Amino acid sequence: MDGWWLIMMVVWGVAAIVVATLVVRALWGIDERSQRPIDIARRRYARGEITREEFERIRQDLFRQ
């Protein structure tokens, strides 16, 4: 019986950590919808999703006056 108690405590502990991680990621995770367009472009360029030329075109379009 003592073995099952230990197993259940570990299972509940792991479940609590998973739930806490999901809550923290949901509350403080990066949401691109709330970011400035230039920040999104910088991240996309850093990840290699867009080329330097595309990044420069986006930057110029955003700051054109």
WOTAGI-V466764 format. One record per pair of residues at least 12 apart in sequence whose ideal C-beta (glycine too) atoms are under 8 Angstrom apart, sorted by the first residue. I is the first residue (numbers start at 1). J is the second residue. If there is no record, write none. Layout:
i={I;I}
j={J;J}
This chain:
i={37;37;38;38;38;38;41;41;41;41;42}
j={58;62;58;59;62;63;55;58;59;62;55}
